[in-house]
Amino acid sequence: MNAFATRRQALFGGLCLCCLPTLGRAAESFSTDEVAPGIFIRRGPDAEATPENNDAIANIGFIVGRDGVLVTESGGSLADGQWLRAEIAKRTDKPIKYVMLTHVHPDHVFGAAAFKADNPTFVGHASLRGALDARGEFYRKRLADLLGEERAGTVVYPTMEVKDGAEIDLGDRRLKLTAHGTAHTNCDLSMIDSGSGLLFPADLLFVGRIPSLDGSLIGWLKEIERLKGMGAASAVPGHGPTRVEFAPAINDLARYLTTMRDETRKAVAADTPIETAVQSVAQGEKDKWALFDTYNGRNVTQAYQELEWE
């Protein structure tokens, strides 16, 4: 990856750090839903980060097992992670044994520093370390500039790296982990809980909020088929309601990405300039997704640069 591509991805991948305002008070209205026995999820709003939401825009939560707790997502800042840690303390005094780092984007990993004192195993994709090496310090500096050093958090690296698949045992329930090929990012990690049958696809599944493409459009469509093959009836998406029926939700995502693929290919074949394509591709999806105007153009740019070399 060249320096320009790395910087472009850092600027446009997932959370738009350049649009983040100064962090203010924590969002007192946040709470967790018990989406299945022992599984608690907080919905992130379909919005960009604001002083009111504390950069807490992703769905985050935790799973309580017989022997300890697994954090499903750590949050978007140290302050967000601290909020989640306090929520866990309200529910259980069991040790926090695992913290999932599902991919490189800041709204999912910068809360991890709040859990360092618990000495958990930080779990990530085998490619996450490289992604954090390429982007993590840039993200941290941008957060520190905007939120203050004391609230931004620090880069936390995985201490357990998943290359293909792995299992985590919480005593009375097992989590089956899958490392995905390049899709939403190049380091997407999903899991299925044996106790509830719930799938946790992280940002491989967006519901209601427009997906952000920071990896491979073709790869994401392939990984959608892989997710379908896992047989889950319900899922906890990375963004959207805290629990959804998997089939209709993943079909909505696949429709958007397929439209993006097909219309971008037509634009490339017609030698349509990329500046024109961003104004026309996938516009039929506009009323179906929150934040469409914020992210669709970036998605088209990413897709165009991928598909013009097919």
C-alpha angles and dihedrals in degrees: 000000000000124000093254093053091047092051093044091052091046090053097045106025115115107308114044099225093182089066096049114118124211111293115249135174121338117265103261092192094066118110139160127251120216095229093176133357107302095000118111123184132181116208116229114218121254090248144091118265116287136173088258097053096043092226086295098141101133129077106257134172149122145258120224115211132176093266102033151314133294118201108218095199128000101215137246103284141011088264091053091049091050089053090053093047089054090050090053090052089055091057105037145359093214116124120268100239104168136030118192118220097192097182142336102274115117097234088064105039113030093080089064093090089067089069100048093101089059089061094220128168107264106215124204146150115279088248095051095088091057091046091051090048089054098043112008099089091045090052091046094051092048091050091047091050091051104033105024128257093268093057104035100072129215136270110273119196126211116261091192115048121197114209100173112344140332142175131232119201118209092176102256097032136038128212116212111208127203126193108212132209119251107303124122084005134345092262109048117156126189134181142194123213113223093205097058103015089234119153118220104198094164110201093348081088124049119177120194094343114086113256119245117225113215102145127030128333092202090044092051092053089051092050090049088062089049091052091050089055092060090077099227118157096195136029144188105227124210089240128017134040115359093245129019141171102264103217100057092039095052091043090056090052092046090051092055094046092045090051089049091050097046097044093044091052089052091050092050092047090051092049089241108172113249090239089061095042093058088060096050113027116101094355089141087070094057098104094045100065138053115234091019094148091049098053112017095078091051090049091052090050091052093045093047093052090050099044099043087071097051 
